[in-house]
Amino acid sequence: MLWVTRPHPHIDRTACAWLIRRFVDPEATFAFAPDPDGARALGGTPFDMRGVELGHHEGRCSFESILLKHGLTDPALHEIAAMVHDADLDDEKFRSPEAPGLDVIVRGLGLVVQDDHELLGFTHRVYDGLYAWLGQTPQ
C-alpha cells in the first residue's frame, strides 16, 4: 500500500513511517506530497497532514492517531509515542526525558540526508533501536 506524507519529514512523520512499516503494513511504500489533495492524486493514504484521519486530533500527534486507529497496545510503542508527542508538539504533556535527544537525532539526520526516502531508512533504524531498548528496559 502507498502511504503519503509531507516532504522533508521530521519527528512525527519519520516515526509514523516506521510504525506503519513495522506494525501496520510491512509492505508499505512511501511518497511525499505537500497536502491531502496531492496524496489523493498519488493514490495513497495520507498521514501527518492537516485535515486527514491519521493526523493531529484532540491533542494527539499523528503517531498517537495511528496507534489508536490500529488498536496497537504494545507498551513500548506507547513510550515511543510519548517521546514523539513531546518532541513534535513541544507541550511536555508526557515529560519524556528522551524526547529532546530523539528530536536532535532526527533533526540532525535531516540536515545531512537530503533524500526523504533515504532519511526514512536511517530513522527506521533509529526507531528499531529505540524499540529494542525499550523492550529490554523494565516498564
PEPE-V620265 format. One record per residue. RES is the residue in one letter. SS is DSSP state (helix for helix, strand for strand, loop for the rest). Layout:
res = {RES	RES}
ss = {SS	SS}
This chain:
res = {M	L	W	V	T	R	P	H	P	H	I	D	R	T	A	C	A	W	L	I	R	R	F	V	D	P	E	A	T	F	A	F	A	P	D	P	D	G	A	R	A	L	G	G	T	P	F	D	M	R	G	V	E	L	G	H	H	E	G	R	C	S	F	E	S	I	L	L	K	H	G	L	T	D	P	A	L	H	E	I	A	A	M	V	H	D	A	D	L	D	D	E	K	F	R	S	P	E	A	P	G	L	D	V	I	V	R	G	L	G	L	V	V	Q	D	D	H	E	L	L	G	F	T	H	R	V	Y	D	G	L	Y	A	W	L	G	Q	T	P	Q}
ss = {loop	strand	strand	strand	strand	loop	loop	loop	loop	loop	helix	helix	helix	helix	helix	helix	helix	helix	helix	helix	helix	helix	helix	helix	loop	loop	loop	loop	strand	strand	strand	strand	loop	loop	loop	helix	helix	helix	helix	helix	helix	helix	loop	loop	strand	strand	strand	loop	loop	loop	loop	loop	loop	strand	loop	loop	strand	loop	loop	strand	loop	helix	helix	helix	helix	helix	helix	helix	helix	loop	loop	loop	loop	loop	helix	helix	helix	helix	helix	helix	helix	helix	helix	helix	helix	helix	helix	helix	helix	loop	loop	loop	loop	loop	loop	loop	loop	loop	helix	helix	helix	helix	helix	helix	helix	helix	helix	helix	helix	helix	helix	helix	loop	loop	loop	helix	helix	helix	helix	helix	helix	helix	helix	helix	helix	helix	helix	helix	helix	helix	helix	helix	helix	helix	helix	helix	loop	loop	loop}
